[in-house]
Amino acid sequence: MKQHSNAYIIGFAAGVCLVCSIFVATSAVALKERQEQNKVLDRQKKVLIVAGLMEEGQSISAQDVQTLFDENIKIRAIDLETGDFDDSINVETYDQRKATKDPSLSRRAPANNAGIPRQPLRVLIYERVDGDDVVLLILPIEGKGLWSTLYGFLALAPDTKTIEGLTFYEHGETPGLGGEIDNPRWKGLWKDRVAFDDEGNPEIEVIKGAAGPPDTDPHRVDGLSGATLTGRGVTHLIQFWLSNDGYGPFLEKFRAERSAT
């Protein structure tokens, strides 16, 4: 075979591709466990931040994150339809996203504006606890933005109405536009807003333009400049998960139990 023949070039290129593909595949398998650990660690950090236990951008070791999380956060599984706790679920191994794709563990979502096709039958919620007292509810939320599905956490005060924080841990929105949902200044605007109207309907929304302060304009949050559709997506997904199709049954029971004690 001639050194510079077409057959040689094709064979050489195929060999390089084969070696590279083996290297990439081996690396992916070898690093998979570490990648999964990093994803869990990142979500724990986001929960701690929205719970007010960490500052945005704070440098803290993985061990300290785990300790802080274990000492202050309790994970519970709930039946989405009834709102009851389901302690039969192993919260350490339960994969909510996988459950959403499994017809036996999920349901078709009702028609909604949040772009959610299916919901898991069991969902994990997070409680910030002080001894036996729940001082904050942290609810996973998701839904369509402009270019991607947004995954995040909404923190509610024990009255289940007052918003204490909002954060997103995964999305593919445009940096500088829809990606501004990660901007600490914008996320700070959510604190002390009120999620529901006087009749208990989800009322919180991202508007186009500037909203007033929480005490005079409690149900509205500033829009994102140049990212109206992303802001609209945030509105839709939060309203969906706070409705009776989402965490509504759980929040109603939570309020009833607290008022009874």
Secondary structure, DSSP 8 states (H G I E B T S, - for coil): --TTSHHHHHHHHHHHHHHHHHHHHHHHHHHHHHHHHHHHHHHHHHHHHHTTSS-TT----HHHHHHHHHHHEEEEEEETTT--B-TTS-TTT--HHHHHH-TTTEEE--S-SS---EEESEEEEEEEEETTEEEEEEEEEEEE-SSSEEEEEEEE-TTSSBEEEEEEEE----TTTGGGGG-HHHHHTTTT-B-B-TTS-B--EE-SS----TTTSTTEE---TT-HHHHHHHHHHHHHHHSTTTTHHHHHHHHHHHHH-
